[in-house]
Amino acid sequence: MRSPPNAQRLHILAERTRHLLASGFSDQEALMADHAYPRADEHCRAHASCLQALSGPLEALLRGDHVDPSDLAKSFEQHAVGHFARDDSSLASFLKQPGAMTT
């Protein structure tokens, strides 16, 4: 049975979202290592927690299960956007310090 076009779009969106988050987190973890970010371990745990929290709804979409778009948006806002605002702002502040980007 062929999936409806909206389901196909959601599947593509879920896969891209998972890939972009994981790829971005990986790049960020390399940056933290390169610049000896003192909270790197904590930040990496936050990445893992974010991906874990979002994996359920994204996996459900990839399986073709019904996922309420507002629930998915709330989960993304709580975990990913929350991480960006909280943890990434701390990293950005560290990297803006004099000398941080020269190590």
GUPASE-811981 format. One record per residue (C-alpha): residue in three letters; x, y, z. Coordinates in steps of 0.2 Angstrom, whole numbers, plus 2048, in hexadecimal, padded with zeros to 3 digits. Layout:
+------+-----+-----+-----+
! code !  c1 !  c2 !  c3 !
+------+-----+-----+-----+
!  ALA !   X !   Y !   Z !
...
+------+-----+-----+-----+
//
This chain:
+------+-----+-----+-----+
! code !  c1 !  c2 !  c3 !
+------+-----+-----+-----+
!  MET ! 800 ! 800 ! 800 !
!  ARG ! 807 ! 811 ! 7FB !
!  SER ! 809 ! 81E ! 808 !
!  PRO ! 7FF ! 82E ! 806 !
!  PRO ! 809 ! 83D ! 800 !
!  ASN ! 808 ! 846 ! 811 !
!  ALA ! 80F ! 836 ! 819 !
!  GLN ! 81D ! 836 ! 80D !
!  ARG ! 821 ! 848 ! 811 !
!  LEU ! 821 ! 845 ! 823 !
!  HIS ! 82D ! 836 ! 821 !
!  ILE ! 839 ! 841 ! 817 !
!  LEU ! 838 ! 84E ! 824 !
!  ALA ! 83B ! 842 ! 833 !
!  GLU ! 84A ! 83B ! 82A !
!  ARG ! 851 ! 84C ! 826 !
!  THR ! 84E ! 852 ! 837 !
!  ARG ! 857 ! 844 ! 840 !
!  HIS ! 865 ! 845 ! 834 !
!  LEU ! 867 ! 858 ! 836 !
!  LEU ! 867 ! 857 ! 849 !
!  ALA ! 873 ! 849 ! 84A !
!  SER ! 87F ! 851 ! 83D !
!  GLY ! 87E ! 862 ! 845 !
!  PHE ! 881 ! 85A ! 856 !
!  SER ! 890 ! 850 ! 850 !
!  ASP ! 898 ! 860 ! 848 !
!  GLN ! 894 ! 869 ! 858 !
!  GLU ! 89D ! 85C ! 863 !
!  ALA ! 8AC ! 85D ! 858 !
!  LEU ! 8AC ! 870 ! 85A !
!  MET ! 8AB ! 86E ! 86D !
!  ALA ! 8BA ! 861 ! 86D !
!  ASP ! 8C4 ! 86D ! 862 !
!  HIS ! 8C2 ! 87B ! 86E !
!  ALA ! 8C3 ! 871 ! 87E !
!  TYR ! 8B1 ! 877 ! 884 !
!  PRO ! 8B1 ! 873 ! 896 !
!  ARG ! 89E ! 86E ! 896 !
!  ALA ! 8A0 ! 862 ! 887 !
!  ASP ! 89B ! 852 ! 890 !
!  GLU ! 88C ! 85A ! 897 !
!  HIS ! 887 ! 862 ! 886 !
!  CYS ! 88A ! 851 ! 87D !
!  ARG ! 87E ! 849 ! 889 !
!  ALA ! 872 ! 856 ! 885 !
!  HIS ! 874 ! 852 ! 873 !
!  ALA ! 871 ! 83F ! 876 !
!  SER ! 862 ! 843 ! 881 !
!  CYS ! 85A ! 84E ! 874 !
!  LEU ! 85C ! 841 ! 866 !
!  GLN ! 855 ! 834 ! 872 !
!  ALA ! 846 ! 83E ! 876 !
!  LEU ! 842 ! 842 ! 864 !
!  SER ! 846 ! 831 ! 85D !
!  GLY ! 835 ! 82A ! 863 !
!  PRO ! 82A ! 836 ! 858 !
!  LEU ! 836 ! 835 ! 84A !
!  GLU ! 837 ! 822 ! 84A !
!  ALA ! 824 ! 822 ! 84A !
!  LEU ! 824 ! 82D ! 83B !
!  LEU ! 830 ! 822 ! 832 !
!  ARG ! 826 ! 812 ! 836 !
!  GLY ! 817 ! 81B ! 82F !
!  ASP ! 80E ! 81C ! 83F !
!  HIS ! 802 ! 82B ! 842 !
!  VAL ! 80B ! 839 ! 84C !
!  ASP ! 801 ! 848 ! 850 !
!  PRO ! 80A ! 857 ! 848 !
!  SER ! 807 ! 862 ! 858 !
!  ASP ! 80F ! 855 ! 863 !
!  LEU ! 81E ! 853 ! 858 !
!  ALA ! 820 ! 866 ! 857 !
!  LYS ! 81F ! 867 ! 86A !
!  SER ! 82C ! 85A ! 86C !
!  PHE ! 837 ! 862 ! 860 !
!  GLU ! 835 ! 873 ! 869 !
!  GLN ! 838 ! 86C ! 87A !
!  HIS ! 847 ! 861 ! 876 !
!  ALA ! 850 ! 868 ! 867 !
!  VAL ! 84B ! 87B ! 868 !
!  GLY ! 84E ! 87A ! 87B !
!  HIS ! 85F ! 873 ! 879 !
!  PHE ! 864 ! 880 ! 86C !
!  ALA ! 85E ! 88E ! 878 !
!  ARG ! 865 ! 887 ! 888 !
!  ASP ! 875 ! 87D ! 884 !
!  ASP ! 87A ! 884 ! 873 !
!  SER ! 879 ! 896 ! 87A !
!  SER ! 886 ! 891 ! 888 !
!  LEU ! 891 ! 88A ! 87B !
!  ALA ! 890 ! 899 ! 870 !
!  SER ! 894 ! 8A4 ! 87F !
!  PHE ! 8A3 ! 899 ! 882 !
!  LEU ! 8A9 ! 89B ! 870 !
!  LYS ! 8A7 ! 8AE ! 871 !
!  GLN ! 8B4 ! 8AF ! 87F !
!  PRO ! 8C5 ! 8B6 ! 87A !
!  GLY ! 8D0 ! 8A8 ! 874 !
!  ALA ! 8C3 ! 89B ! 874 !
!  MET ! 8C3 ! 899 ! 861 !
!  THR ! 8D6 ! 898 ! 860 !
!  THR ! 8D9 ! 888 ! 869 !
+------+-----+-----+-----+
//
